[in-house]
Amino acid sequence: MIYVVRHGQTDLNKEGRLQGRLGLPLNEEGVKQAERLREDFVEVEFDFVFSSPQERAIQTGKIATGNEPIIDKRLDVFDLGEADRLLKHEVKLAGAVPDPNVYQGVEDIHTYIERVFDFMNEIELKYGGKDVNILISGHKCTTGSIGAYFEGIPEDRNILRLSSDNGAYKTYPLNRKTSTNPIS
């Protein structure tokens, strides 16, 4: 089984700001959320814990499982460029992401989804058919992309509708992949 966790709350989440690669570590509530995850997972023995390189995701994975996460850059948060840390309601969007015509350095959404799908394809190839429990600790965009990997890209192309709240998780069977082309 795959457990896909969104990191616990940070002060930027609390303030309603976009949080990308300039993010903060967990705040007190975020630590409590990760501890509640640990309670949810008390009967789950995790064989592998993978995480984004962002501190908030690493903290969440470690607190929730007691295991040191394996860092994978493909799970890194979507690069918001100049929109990082801006108030959400002030950001000009192009679909679900900051408008790259307004903000420099915004990552291409298709490239982002492709790298997360690449990670998931590798996980399926390595561990598919095995009785393992894998926790993946990431971000709103990560949980949404992994949701799209299993459920398909939504018609409106907004993968964030498949994401989790801070400190929440979703589960997916390891051997059921329904989408292989993130941009189709």
N, C-alpha and C positions, 0 to 999 in steps of 0.2 A: 504494500500500500504506500502511496505517496501522500505525505502531509505537507501542504503548501501554506506557510505562515507569513502573514504580513507583520513586520516589526512592530513593536510596541510604540506608544506615543512618545513624541519628542516635543520640546517647546515650540518648534516651528509648526508642527501639526496643530498644537493647541491654539496658536496664534492665527491659524488659517492661512499659512504661507505655503507656497510651493516648496518642496524639499527634494533636491536632487543630490548632486555630488558635493554640495557645500552643506550637507546635513549635519545634524547634531546627534549626540548620543541620546539614549533613552532618558526621559525625565522620571520622576518618582512614580507617576501613573504608568508609564511605559514599563518600568521594572515590575510593578504589580501585575500588569497584563501578562508579561512573560511568565511570572510565577503562577498565575492562573492556568496558563497553558501547561506548565509542568504538572499541575494537579490533573488536568484533563488527560495527560499522557502517562499518568502513573503506571498504567498497566501495559504500556507500549514499550517494547524494547527496540530502540532504533539501531539499525545496522550502519546507517550512514546519515550524516547531517551535513548538508551543503549550504553555503551562504554567499550572498553578495559580499564584496569587499568593504561595504559601508559598515562603520562601527555599530550603528543601531541594529542592523540585521544580524551581525555576529553576536552581539549581546543577547538578542532575543533567542537565537538558536541555541546558544550555550546555556542560558538560564532555563529554557523550556525543556531541554533534554539532559543537561549535565555533561554533554559531550562537546569536545572542541570541534567546531565546524571546519569543513574543508572549504576553503575559499575558491570560488570560481568567478573569474572576471565576466563571464557571459551572463551572470546573474546581477551584474551591477545595475544600479538604478538608471533610468532613462536620463540622458544628459539634457538638462533644461537650459543650458547656456546662460545667457544674461537674464533669463526669467527666474533663475534659481533664487529662492528666498523672497520673491515678491508676494504680496497679498493675492490670493487666488482670485478674488473678485475684481482686481485691477488688471489682470493679465489678458491681453488680446489673444484669443485662441484661433487656431486653424484646425477645426474639428475638436479633438480632445487634447491637443498638445499646443504649447505656446507657438504662435505664428513665427516661423523662421524668417519671414520677411521683415519682422519687427525686432526680433531678438537674435543676436549673433550666437552661434555655437549650439543651436538646438539640434539634437540628434534626429536623423531621419527615422521615422516611426517604423518603416518597413525593415530597415537594417536592425533596429532594436528587436523587433519580433523575430527576425531570422536568427539572431544570436541566441535568444532564449529557446527557440525551437531547436536549434542545433544542440544545445545542452540537453534538452529533453530527449532528442533522438539518441544521443549518446547514452543517457541513462537507460533508455529502453533496450538498446543493443547490449549493454553490459549486464543489466539486472533483470530484464524481461524473462519470465518463466521461472524466476527464483522467488522463494518465499522470504522477502526482505521488506523491512519498513524503512522508508527514506523520508527525512524531513528536509524541506527546502525553505530557507529563511530569506525573505526578500522584501519587496516593496509593493505598493499598489499596482504599479506597472508590471512587476514580475508576476504577481498572483493573477492579474488579468491576462497576461500572455500565456501563462501555463493553463489557465482556464480555457483560453482559445485553442490551445494545442489539443486539449481533450474534447472540447465541445464545438469547436469551429469558430471562425471569426464571425461576430455578429453582423447582420445585414448592414447596419449603420457604420460598421468598421470600428466601433468604439469598444476596444477590449477592456476598458476600465469598468464597464458594467459587469464584468466577470470577476472583479477583484474582491479582496476581503478588506474589512475594517482593520484599524490598528489592533494588534494583539489577537486577531482572529485567524482561523484557518479553514481550509477546505481539504477534502480527501479525494483522491482519484485512484482507480485501480491501475497498477503498474503496466498491465498488458493490454490496455485498451486505448489506442491512439486513433483518433478519427480525422485529424487534420495534418497534412504533411507540407502544404504549401501556404505559408503565412500571408502571401500577397495575392492569392487567387480570389 
